[in-house]
Amino acid sequence: MTETGNQDRPAVRVTGLWKTFGEQVAVSGIDLDLPAGRFIGLVGPNGAGKTTTLSMITGLLRPDAGTVEIAGREVWQDPVDVKSRIGVLPEGLRLFERLTGRELLSYLGRLRGIPAAEVERRADQLLDVLDLLGAQNKLIVDYSTGMRKKIGLAAALLHNPEVLFLDEPFEGVDPVSAQNIRGVLERYTASGATVIFSSHVMELVESLCDWVAVMATGRIRAHGPLAEVRGEADSLQHAFLELVGAGAGAGPDDRLDWLGGDRDR
Ligand SMILES: Nc1ncnc2c1ncn2[C@@H]1O[C@H](COP(=O)(O)OP(=O)(O)OP(=O)(O)O)[C@@H](O)[C@H]1O
């Protein structure tokens, strides 16, 4: 069995993960196994700790305590090896603004040690599938928000990683490109790879993911197969609101009694 095809070992194993920023506890001792070969959604309200968690898992932010294993390797003991096995599309992605999209892929491909001809072959296909061929010779500084997401995704996929981490991958992406991205990701997970993505858009998570983890105030509130986490609720959105304790008091109340209505007051 190939390592990528090892479905018994979790893609990611997080144990006792902690992070504080001054007085603020951002991630509060998380234990979590994320299964391999699944499309996994990490959801939670603003400030829940999703980005902090993903940053620690992907070797971008050192935890205060705890360990992270990806495909059986400890991220913070062997970050270079782990980074060769993962692809990351982080929040607030920084790109080389003065390269064209095509140059970025060529450069990153060579940095990853992929032979030049193979880099060009993969870049051609990724640019085509993501509808970026027309913009391949444009400088990245001139890309739109959605185009930046798409070139970032191409860069994250170029080395055919075992596990792909995506922070809000569909933000700013048009519906046609979103459909193409879905197709790429579905094909990728069908081959045994794992996608872990964070999003606030519950309909999207519900339609894409087969496994979810719900975070709130630095803790995991629920995790497991989508149907299990959704439980009796009629949608993931409702289950989510229950889980994060936003069911009551989330509707309109009298706190904004000045908004709208009589403007003569
Ligand atoms: N660099 C930092 N310095 C200080 N506090 C931080 C820092 N990064 C995150 N935090 C705090 O940690 C908590 C978790 O933030 P995080 O960005 O991980 O949440 P999130 O779930 O990704 O939120 P969102 O959905 O809004 O992106 C928040 O209270 C945030 O203010």
The ligand as an SDF file (V2000), in Angstrom:
LIG
                    3D

 31 33  0  0  0  0  0  0  0  0999 V2000
   -1.3920   37.5930   15.9610 N   0  0  0  0  0  0  0  0  0  0  0  0
   -2.3560   37.7020   16.8790 C   0  0  0  0  0  0  0  0  0  0  0  0
   -2.2090   38.5130   17.9330 N   0  0  0  0  0  0  0  0  0  0  0  0
   -3.1700   38.6270   18.8870 C   0  0  0  0  0  0  0  0  0  0  0  0
   -4.3340   37.9470   18.8560 N   0  0  0  0  0  0  0  0  0  0  0  0
   -4.5410   37.1190   17.8240 C   0  0  0  0  0  0  0  0  0  0  0  0
   -3.5730   36.9540   16.7710 C   0  0  0  0  0  0  0  0  0  0  0  0
   -4.0640   36.0470   15.8830 N   0  0  0  0  0  0  0  0  0  0  0  0
   -5.2730   35.6810   16.3440 C   0  0  0  0  0  0  0  0  0  0  0  0
   -5.5620   36.3120   17.5020 N   0  0  0  0  0  0  0  0  0  0  0  0
   -6.7680   36.1350   18.3090 C   0  0  0  0  0  0  0  0  0  0  0  0
   -6.9860   34.7530   18.4770 O   0  0  0  0  0  0  0  0  0  0  0  0
   -8.3800   34.4450   18.3500 C   0  0  0  0  0  0  0  0  0  0  0  0
   -8.5800   33.4300   17.2360 C   0  0  0  0  0  0  0  0  0  0  0  0
   -8.3070   34.0650   15.9980 O   0  0  0  0  0  0  0  0  0  0  0  0
   -8.3370   33.2870   14.5910 P   0  0  0  0  0  0  0  0  0  0  0  0
   -7.8710   34.2450   13.5370 O   0  0  0  0  0  0  0  0  0  0  0  0
   -7.6040   32.0070   14.7280 O   0  0  0  0  0  0  0  0  0  0  0  0
   -9.8930   32.9850   14.4370 O   0  0  0  0  0  0  0  0  0  0  0  0
  -10.7230   32.4580   13.1670 P   0  0  0  0  0  0  0  0  0  0  0  0
  -11.5870   31.3510   13.6580 O   0  0  0  0  0  0  0  0  0  0  0  0
   -9.8030   32.1380   12.0340 O   0  0  0  0  0  0  0  0  0  0  0  0
  -11.6060   33.7270   12.8480 O   0  0  0  0  0  0  0  0  0  0  0  0
  -12.2320   34.2710   11.4360 P   0  0  0  0  0  0  0  0  0  0  0  0
  -13.3050   33.3200   11.0810 O   0  0  0  0  0  0  0  0  0  0  0  0
  -12.7660   35.6080   11.8100 O   0  0  0  0  0  0  0  0  0  0  0  0
  -11.1130   34.3410   10.4320 O   0  0  0  0  0  0  0  0  0  0  0  0
   -9.1040   35.7690   18.1340 C   0  0  0  0  0  0  0  0  0  0  0  0
   -9.5750   36.2290   19.3830 O   0  0  0  0  0  0  0  0  0  0  0  0
   -8.0180   36.6900   17.6110 C   0  0  0  0  0  0  0  0  0  0  0  0
   -8.2550   38.0290   17.9920 O   0  0  0  0  0  0  0  0  0  0  0  0
  1  2  1  0
  2  3  1  0
  2  7  2  0
  3  4  2  0
  4  5  1  0
  5  6  2  0
  6  7  1  0
  6 10  1  0
  7  8  1  0
  8  9  2  0
  9 10  1  0
 10 11  1  0
 11 12  1  0
 11 30  1  0
 12 13  1  0
 13 14  1  0
 13 28  1  0
 14 15  1  0
 15 16  1  0
 16 17  2  0
 16 18  1  0
 16 19  1  0
 19 20  1  0
 20 21  2  0
 20 22  1  0
 20 23  1  0
 23 24  1  0
 24 25  2  0
 24 26  1  0
 24 27  1  0
 28 29  1  0
 28 30  1  0
 30 31  1  0
M  END
$$$$
